[in-house]
């Protein structure tokens, strides 16, 4: 009976060790699973950070495109303004030339009229009032 009792006691010890071994395996599995979850959480946080950074970069790129478009538009407006100023300067210069030409034509016309009037006065002075004969400037003897 001592042998049976020792055998039963050994069997209980083996069962107890197997139970402890099973619990240890379960804990090791849980620890491995926990490590995997922690790695997954760290990877997920990294992906979230990268996604946020990517969104920031996209926003910056969009803003940069808008600024470039605005700069191009501004340069076009500056070129147009410079061209407009040049045209205004040309128009002013043209108006001045036109005014000068008109003034010059008026003076030429006035000089022509003055010359004609002088010639007419000369003719009137050389006319013989008695016979309405007009003498040239070279002939004052009444032929």
Buried (B, 14 or more C-beta within 10 A) or exposed (E): EEEEEEEEEEEEEEEEEEEEEEEEEEEEEEEEEEEEEEEEEEEEEEEEEEEEEEEEEEEEEEEEEEEEEEEEEEEEEEEEEEEEEEEEEEEEEEEEEEEEEEEEEEEEEEEEEEEEEEEEEEEEEBEEEEEEEEBEEEEEEEE
